[in-house]
Amino acid sequence: MIRTLEDIVKKAQNQSKMTLAVAAAQDSDVLQAVIRSKSQGIIDAILVGDENKIRKIAREQNLDIEPFTVVNIPDLMDSALEAVKMVSAGKADFVMKGLLDTSILLKAVLDKEVGLRTNSLLSHVMVYEIPNYHKLLFLTDGGMNISPTLEEKKNILINAIAAAKAMDNQEIKIACLAAKEKVNNKMQATLDGDKLKQMGQEGFFGENVLVEGPIAFDLAVSKYAAEIKGFNSPVAGEADILLVPTIEVGNGIGKTLSYFGNAKSAGVIMGAKAPVVLVSRADDAETKLNSIALGSIIAAAKQNET
Ligand code: COD
């Protein structure tokens, strides 16, 4: 069972090597992560972006980018479109964000001609290794869907379940977060959590998937808190996936885990033809390497589906 981000890296090392297309690769941490991923046998890569800047960073920081093809496209939108096009054309298996705004890359991914759209909703999944939690915690969606409807939350869960399954999770426990466990008509998160739980009970999300909701953060991750509050659920203190009601909640929980909880993380967009590695510019090279490993496992899993 995969319990740490290191296990994810090991799994990626033991599968067939995927090719990564990096959009706007002129970023020191991105280049370092790509070089380390290559030297650890996880990926091959194509660097799309401002070639002068890419080579200058490599020279100044003594980074060996010789193993990689560099495609010179300085314009950010064009570089995102080209990286995405490489995946659509089968020249690469997945795509990663370099030094550009998230929304630019997402627009390229959603491009009707060259993008990676499917009939599914695209959504962001983060995976956290937290020192005082006993397993990996998946958090969704703190990166793409701004204020999802119930229907969108259902699809966000389908994507997160696929990510957890690709990490070999056999039984998946989902907490639909809200501020309390009782339904309150004025709190949309409680209404949606209740409906998603019902759908889970009806088997909508498949076998071995338990959905709890509405449920507050403390009860989702702490059996002690659940016991004290008399809340009985197999998901209490055992959540694998946290579904958040809005992007701000997801972003806030994620950043809190990283900055105050010493969590390590990896992140990816699910639901497209191939995974999109979406990391924050402030993330270090290790987080970027973890995300590349996560993306490569999901890329391989998607290819095995077809
Ligand atoms: N999945 C599938 N299709 C989508 C999705 C999605 N999640 N979002 C939009 N689309 C499709 C729509 O159906 C439509 O056909 C087209 O894309 C454009 O839709 P718009 O006009 O609603 O979308 P955009 O292009 O204005 O914005 C889409 C973004 C994903 C860029 C937008 O939702 C966004 O900026 N999200 C927040 C990203 C962000 O800033 N994250 C910050 C933390 S990292």
Boltz pocket constraint, residues with backbone or C-beta under 6 A from the ligand:
constraints:
  - pocket:
      binder: B
      contacts: [[A, 102], [A, 103], [A, 106], [A, 107], [A, 110], [A, 120], [A, 121], [A, 122], [A, 123], [A, 142], [A, 143], [A, 144], [A, 145], [A, 146], [A, 251]]
      max_distance: 6.0
